[in-house]
């Protein structure tokens, strides 16, 4: 997974319009808030930090964690919304979280091998969380055409893990679907390659050929579960 995200770091931002929409939707309930320490899991090239000024969010210390050094090289190291920004190249599944006022994760936790464990650690170390997690319904057009299974968890499983992990939190959770339209096959294929949800897996030759030349390219759908939790 580290190699997959590092390989496409320089082109990721160009193909992350859906990610920006998800971040905006996730952070909207946090508008005009002030937080001492904010933790961003899977911070990538900085979509979350870049969105904070427009929302009027103020942060003392912003800490971004990502497994890809190449992604972090594209991440801003300063922001009008944060007094200090620190970036760490780590695997958040094998990292002990420092107590924080707010933890954010936008479109990264779907790759956690043990989602319940990560959420449990967040519940123990953070006063508030804002999470957006893609489900197996994302890219369903592609999987239906290729007769393949999504590597992601189903919505019901994700919701169950979140509810259980954040039992002592006031919870707000909802599901949204985002759609992306394309005018040509090349843009569609580039989005699949660089957008981040295929997980870097290789298709058999026949399916790869069918994807390249025969797949309907007009649109892609993305389903994400949004979760806002605040320690009661």
C-alpha positions as CSV (number, residue, x, y, z in Angstrom):
1,X,0.0,0.0,0.0
2,X,2.8,2.4,0.8
3,X,4.3,1.9,-2.7
4,X,1.0,2.3,-4.4
5,X,0.3,5.7,-2.8
6,X,3.9,6.9,-3.2
7,X,4.0,6.0,-6.9
8,X,1.1,8.3,-7.8
9,X,1.8,11.1,-5.3
10,X,2.6,13.8,-7.9
11,X,-0.6,13.2,-9.9
12,X,-3.0,12.5,-7.0
13,X,-4.1,16.1,-6.5
14,X,-5.1,16.5,-10.1
15,X,-7.5,13.6,-9.8
16,X,-8.9,14.2,-6.3
17,X,-11.9,16.4,-7.0
18,X,-14.2,13.9,-5.2
19,X,-11.8,13.9,-2.2
20,X,-12.1,17.7,-1.9
21,X,-15.9,17.4,-1.9
22,X,-15.7,14.8,0.8
23,X,-13.4,16.8,2.9
24,X,-15.6,19.9,2.6
25,X,-18.7,17.9,3.6
26,X,-16.8,16.2,6.6
27,X,-15.4,19.5,8.0
28,X,-18.6,21.6,7.6
29,X,-19.9,20.7,11.1
30,X,-16.5,21.9,12.5
31,X,-16.7,25.4,11.0
32,X,-15.6,28.3,13.2
33,X,-14.2,26.0,15.8
34,X,-11.0,26.4,17.8
35,X,-8.8,23.4,18.6
36,X,-5.6,23.0,20.5
37,X,-4.2,19.9,18.8
38,X,-5.5,18.4,15.6
39,X,-4.5,15.0,14.2
40,X,-5.0,14.2,10.5
41,X,-4.7,10.5,9.7
42,X,-3.7,9.8,6.1
43,X,-3.2,13.5,5.5
44,X,-1.8,13.0,2.0
45,X,-1.0,16.2,0.1
46,X,-2.9,18.4,2.6
47,X,-6.5,18.6,1.5
48,X,-7.7,18.9,5.1
49,X,-5.3,21.6,6.1
50,X,-6.0,23.6,2.9
51,X,-9.7,23.5,3.6
52,X,-9.5,24.9,7.2
53,X,-9.1,28.7,6.4
54,X,-12.4,28.9,4.4
55,X,-14.2,27.2,7.3
56,X,-12.8,29.7,9.9
57,X,-11.2,26.8,11.9
58,X,-8.3,27.8,14.2
59,X,-5.7,25.3,15.3
60,X,-2.7,25.6,17.6
61,X,-0.9,22.4,16.5
62,X,-1.8,20.5,13.3
63,X,-0.2,17.1,13.0
64,X,-0.4,15.2,9.7
65,X,0.3,11.5,9.5
66,X,0.8,9.6,6.3
67,X,2.6,6.4,5.2
68,X,3.9,8.0,2.0
69,X,6.9,10.4,2.2
70,X,6.2,11.5,-1.4
71,X,2.7,12.6,-0.4
72,X,4.0,14.5,2.6
73,X,6.5,16.3,0.4
74,X,3.5,17.9,-1.3
75,X,1.8,18.8,2.0
76,X,1.8,22.5,3.1
77,X,4.1,23.1,6.1
78,X,2.2,26.3,7.2
79,X,-1.4,27.5,7.2
80,X,-3.2,30.7,8.2
81,X,-5.4,28.4,10.3
82,X,-2.6,26.7,12.3
83,X,0.1,28.2,14.5
84,X,2.3,25.2,13.8
85,X,2.2,22.3,11.3
86,X,4.1,19.0,11.9
87,X,4.2,16.1,9.4
88,X,5.2,12.5,10.3
89,X,5.8,9.7,7.9
90,X,4.3,6.8,9.8
91,X,1.8,4.0,9.5
92,X,-1.1,5.2,11.6
93,X,-2.1,1.6,12.4
94,X,1.2,1.1,14.2
95,X,1.4,4.5,15.9
96,X,0.5,5.6,19.4
97,X,-1.7,8.6,19.2
98,X,-0.8,11.6,21.3
99,X,-3.9,13.0,23.1
100,X,-5.6,15.5,20.8
101,X,-8.6,17.7,20.8
102,X,-9.7,16.6,17.3
103,X,-8.8,13.7,15.0
104,X,-9.7,13.9,11.3
105,X,-9.5,11.2,8.7
106,X,-10.9,11.8,5.3
107,X,-10.8,8.7,2.9
108,X,-8.0,6.8,4.6
109,X,-9.4,4.6,7.2
110,X,-11.0,2.3,4.7
111,X,-7.5,0.8,4.1
112,X,-7.0,0.0,7.8
113,X,-6.4,-3.7,8.3
114,X,-7.9,-3.5,11.8
115,X,-10.4,-0.6,11.7
116,X,-11.8,-1.4,15.1
117,X,-8.4,-1.2,16.7
118,X,-7.6,2.2,15.1
119,X,-11.0,3.6,16.1
120,X,-10.5,2.2,19.6
121,X,-7.2,4.0,19.9
122,X,-8.8,7.3,18.6
123,X,-11.6,6.9,21.2
124,X,-9.0,6.6,24.0
125,X,-6.8,9.6,22.9
126,X,-9.1,12.2,21.2
127,X,-12.0,14.3,22.5
128,X,-13.6,14.6,19.1
129,X,-13.3,12.8,15.8
130,X,-14.4,13.6,12.2
131,X,-14.1,10.6,9.9
132,X,-15.1,9.8,6.3
133,X,-14.7,6.2,5.2
134,X,-15.4,4.8,1.8
135,X,-17.5,1.6,1.5
136,X,-17.6,-1.3,-0.9
137,X,-20.3,0.6,-2.9
138,X,-17.6,3.0,-4.1
139,X,-16.8,2.3,-7.8
140,X,-19.6,-0.1,-8.0
141,X,-20.0,0.5,-11.7
142,X,-16.5,-0.7,-12.3
143,X,-16.8,-3.8,-10.1
144,X,-20.2,-4.7,-11.7
145,X,-18.7,-4.5,-15.2
146,X,-15.6,-6.5,-14.3
147,X,-17.4,-8.9,-12.0
148,X,-14.9,-8.2,-9.2
149,X,-15.3,-7.6,-5.5
150,X,-14.4,-4.4,-3.8
151,X,-11.5,-4.7,-1.3
152,X,-13.5,-2.3,1.0
153,X,-15.9,-3.1,3.8
154,X,-19.7,-2.9,3.4
155,X,-21.5,0.1,4.9
156,X,-23.2,-2.0,7.6
157,X,-19.9,-3.3,8.9
158,X,-18.3,0.1,9.0
159,X,-21.2,1.6,10.8
160,X,-21.2,-1.2,13.4
161,X,-17.5,-0.7,14.1
162,X,-17.9,3.1,14.5
163,X,-20.9,2.7,16.9
164,X,-19.1,0.2,19.0
165,X,-15.7,1.9,19.1
166,X,-17.1,5.3,20.1
167,X,-19.7,4.2,22.6
168,X,-18.9,7.0,25.1
169,X,-19.2,9.7,22.4
170,X,-22.2,11.7,21.2
171,X,-22.5,10.3,17.6
172,X,-23.7,11.8,14.3
173,X,-23.4,9.4,11.4
174,X,-24.7,9.5,7.8
175,X,-24.0,8.0,4.4
176,X,-23.6,10.0,1.2
177,X,-23.0,9.1,-2.5
178,X,-20.9,11.3,-4.7
179,X,-20.9,11.0,-8.5
180,X,-18.1,12.0,-11.0
181,X,-18.9,12.4,-14.7
182,X,-16.4,12.0,-17.5
183,X,-16.4,13.1,-21.1
184,X,-13.8,10.6,-22.5
185,X,-12.4,7.2,-21.7
186,X,-8.9,8.5,-21.0
187,X,-10.0,10.8,-18.1
188,X,-12.0,7.9,-16.7
189,X,-9.0,5.5,-16.8
190,X,-6.7,8.2,-15.3
191,X,-9.1,8.7,-12.4
192,X,-9.1,5.0,-11.7
193,X,-5.4,4.8,-11.8
194,X,-4.6,7.8,-9.7
195,X,-7.7,8.4,-7.6
196,X,-6.7,6.0,-4.8
197,X,-9.6,3.5,-4.3
198,X,-8.3,0.5,-6.3
199,X,-5.7,-0.2,-3.7
200,X,-2.9,-0.9,-6.1
201,X,-4.0,-4.4,-7.0
202,X,-3.3,-6.0,-10.4
203,X,-6.1,-7.3,-12.7
204,X,-5.8,-10.5,-14.7
205,X,-4.9,-9.8,-18.4
206,X,-8.4,-10.3,-19.7
207,X,-10.0,-8.1,-17.2
208,X,-7.4,-5.4,-17.6
209,X,-7.9,-5.4,-21.4
210,X,-11.6,-5.2,-21.0
211,X,-11.2,-2.3,-18.5
212,X,-9.0,-0.4,-21.0
213,X,-11.1,-0.8,-24.1
214,X,-14.7,-1.8,-23.2
215,X,-15.7,-0.4,-19.8
216,X,-18.4,2.2,-19.9
217,X,-16.6,5.5,-19.0
218,X,-19.4,8.0,-18.4
219,X,-19.5,8.1,-14.5
220,X,-18.2,6.7,-11.3
221,X,-19.9,6.7,-7.9
222,X,-18.4,6.9,-4.4
223,X,-20.1,6.0,-1.2
224,X,-18.7,7.3,2.1
225,X,-19.8,7.0,5.7
226,X,-19.4,10.3,7.7
227,X,-19.0,10.1,11.4
228,X,-18.7,13.0,13.9
229,X,-18.1,12.0,17.5
230,X,-17.7,14.1,20.6
231,X,-16.7,12.7,24.0
232,X,-19.8,13.0,26.2
